[in-house]
Amino acid sequence: QRVLRLAEMCRRLETEEEKVLPFYRSSLTEGEQRVARRVLEETPIEPLAGVVQDYVGLERFWQRFNKAKLDEKALEQARAALANRNRRLRELLQQYLAGVVLNKKVLRDPHPV
């Protein structure tokens, strides 16, 4: 109940994009979606089905949670890629600077090899 109340409070803070665009498009056909809605509206016979039905309201929470986790993983991968690129650029810069210093020494030497 507490999580559902918090979800309702957070709903007011959603951006317009979050309110309008769903996170996931359903892969079910229209007929399959109708059947799923009908099953959800029926009174559950099995005890486990009754418990699961109590948590249907958390579906949006889990969608957001999963999206946040996916975004986190994508950002971790992007950060790792940028760290590798930064490391490579630093190596290239060190090589360039070493070459510049060497060339100045060679030019100052009266008898270059």
C-alpha positions as CSV (number, residue, x, y, z in Angstrom):
1,Q,0.0,0.0,0.0
2,R,2.8,2.4,0.8
3,V,4.5,1.8,-2.5
4,L,1.3,2.4,-4.3
5,R,0.7,5.6,-2.4
6,L,4.3,6.8,-3.3
7,A,3.7,5.9,-6.9
8,E,0.5,8.0,-7.0
9,M,2.5,10.9,-5.4
10,C,5.3,10.5,-8.0
11,R,2.8,10.5,-10.8
12,R,2.2,14.2,-10.2
13,L,5.9,14.9,-10.7
14,E,6.2,13.1,-14.0
15,T,7.2,15.1,-17.0
16,E,4.7,15.4,-19.9
17,E,6.8,13.0,-22.0
18,E,6.6,10.4,-19.2
19,K,2.9,10.8,-18.9
20,V,2.2,10.6,-22.7
21,L,4.7,8.1,-23.9
22,P,4.6,4.6,-22.5
23,F,8.0,3.0,-21.6
24,Y,7.3,-0.2,-23.5
25,R,5.1,-1.1,-26.3
26,S,3.2,-4.4,-25.9
27,S,4.3,-7.2,-28.1
28,L,0.8,-8.7,-27.8
29,T,-1.7,-8.5,-30.7
30,E,-4.9,-6.6,-30.1
31,G,-6.8,-9.9,-29.6
32,E,-4.2,-11.1,-27.1
33,Q,-4.5,-7.8,-25.2
34,R,-8.3,-8.2,-25.0
35,V,-7.9,-11.7,-23.6
36,A,-5.3,-10.5,-21.1
37,R,-7.6,-7.6,-19.9
38,R,-10.5,-10.0,-19.6
39,V,-8.4,-12.5,-17.5
40,L,-7.3,-9.6,-15.2
41,E,-10.9,-8.5,-14.7
42,E,-12.1,-12.0,-13.7
43,T,-12.2,-13.0,-10.1
44,P,-9.2,-15.3,-9.5
45,I,-9.9,-18.9,-8.5
46,E,-6.4,-20.0,-7.4
47,P,-4.9,-18.4,-4.3
48,L,-1.7,-17.4,-6.0
49,A,-3.6,-15.7,-8.8
50,G,-5.3,-13.6,-6.1
51,V,-2.0,-12.5,-4.7
52,V,-0.6,-11.7,-8.1
53,Q,-3.7,-9.6,-8.9
54,D,-2.9,-7.5,-5.8
55,Y,0.4,-6.4,-7.4
56,V,-1.0,-5.5,-10.8
57,G,-0.8,-1.8,-9.7
58,L,3.0,-2.2,-9.4
59,E,3.4,-2.9,-13.2
60,R,4.2,0.8,-13.9
61,F,6.7,0.8,-11.1
62,W,8.5,-2.3,-12.4
63,Q,8.5,-0.7,-15.9
64,R,10.2,2.4,-14.6
65,F,12.6,0.4,-12.4
66,N,13.6,-1.8,-15.3
67,K,14.1,1.3,-17.6
68,A,16.2,2.9,-14.9
69,K,18.4,-0.2,-14.6
70,L,18.8,-0.4,-18.4
71,D,19.7,3.3,-18.5
72,E,22.2,2.7,-15.7
73,K,23.9,-0.2,-17.6
74,A,24.0,1.9,-20.8
75,L,25.6,4.8,-19.0
76,E,28.2,2.4,-17.5
77,Q,29.1,1.1,-20.9
78,A,29.3,4.6,-22.3
79,R,31.5,5.6,-19.4
80,A,33.8,2.7,-20.0
81,A,34.0,3.4,-23.7
82,L,34.9,7.1,-23.0
83,A,37.5,6.1,-20.4
84,N,39.1,3.8,-23.0
85,R,39.0,6.6,-25.6
86,N,40.5,9.1,-23.1
87,R,43.3,6.6,-22.2
88,R,44.1,6.2,-25.9
89,L,44.1,9.9,-26.6
90,R,46.5,10.5,-23.6
91,E,48.8,7.8,-25.0
92,L,48.8,9.5,-28.4
93,L,49.4,12.9,-26.8
94,Q,52.4,11.5,-24.8
95,Q,53.8,10.0,-28.0
96,Y,53.4,13.3,-29.8
97,L,55.0,15.3,-27.0
98,A,57.9,12.9,-26.8
99,G,58.4,13.3,-30.5
100,V,58.4,17.1,-30.3
101,V,61.0,17.1,-27.5
102,L,63.2,14.6,-29.4
103,N,63.0,16.7,-32.6
104,K,64.1,19.9,-30.7
105,K,67.0,18.0,-29.2
106,V,68.1,16.6,-32.5
107,L,67.9,20.0,-34.1
108,R,70.1,21.6,-31.4
109,D,72.7,18.9,-31.7
110,P,75.6,20.0,-33.9
111,H,76.1,16.4,-35.2
112,P,72.7,14.7,-35.7
113,V,72.8,11.1,-36.5
